[in-house]
Amino acid sequence: MLEITGIGSLLVLILDVVAIVSIVGSANTTGSKVLWVLLVLILPLIGFIVWLVAGPRARRQIV
C-alpha cells in the first residue's frame, strides 16, 4: 500500500509542477498567476483539477 501512495504522490507532484510552469508562462496578469499558483500549492490535487477545468486554456477552448 505504501508503494501506491508514493506513486500517487509523485504523480500529483509532477502534475502540479506542469500546472505551475504553464501558469507562470501564460499571458495572464501577475495577480491571477499568483492566485492560481497559490491554489495549486495549497490544495495540490484539488487545485490542479480546478486549474485544469477553469484555467486559461479551458476558457480558450470554450470560445
N, C-alpha and C positions, 0 to 999 in steps of 0.2 A: 504493500500500500504506500510505503514511503517513496518508492520509485515513481509511482503515478503522480503523486503530489509534486515531486521535484520536477518532473517533465512538464506538468501543467503550469507550474510557477515559471519555469523557463520560457514556455510558450507565451504566457501573459507578458513577461518582461520584454521579449522580442517584439511582440505586437505593440506594446506601449512605446518602445524606442522608435519603431517605424512611425507611429502616430505623431510623436513629438517632433521628429525630423520633418514630417510633412507639414505639421502646424507651423513650425518656425520658418520653413521655406515658402509658405503661402503668401499671397498678396494682401492678406487681411491687415487691419490696423494692429498696432502693438498691443493695445488694450485687449482686443479679442484673442490675440495669440496667447497673452499671459493667462487669461481666464481659461482657455482650452487646455493649456499645459498644466495649470493647477488642478483642473478637474481630472485629467488623466493621471497626475501624480498622486492626488489624494485618494481617488477611487479607481485603482488600476483597471479592473475588469469592467466595471460599470461605466467608468469614464471613457474607456476605449469604445465600448458598444454605443454609447451616446454620441461620441465623435463620429463613429462610422455611419450612424443613421442621420445625424443632424449637422455634420460638419460641412465645411466649404464645398467639398466635392459633391455631397448629397444635394446641395442647392443647385449646383450647375447641371446636374443630370435631370432635375425636375424641369428646369426652364427650357 
